[in-house]
Amino acid sequence: VGKRAESVWQTVTQISHNLFRTTRQTEQERAIETQLVAKGFEDAAAFVQEGTVTIVVKRDRLSDEDTAQILEIAMRQTEQEAGNVKIIPVAG
């Protein structure tokens, strides 16, 4: 019974950690998207995963200033380094 209870506890702990991580990532995605809309990027989607952030924006092209704004928002919200952030413009 002892090993079984320990195994159940480990499973519950792992599920709890996964749920916390997923919730945090979802909150980060929403915060990024909200801030991008406030900066004038009407259609934007953020995808946060362990160690990476992908941002998709509806624009034919991004200026250097646009890219810097998006990157700054993503880095601030996720604490990721610039090299872990991918920005993808999609033609409207």
Secondary structure, DSSP 4 states (H G I P E B T S, - for coil): -HHHHHHHHHHHHHHHHHHHHHHHHHHHHHHHHHHHHHTT-SSEEEEEETTEEEEEEE-S---HHHHHHHHHHHHHHH---GGGEEEEEE--
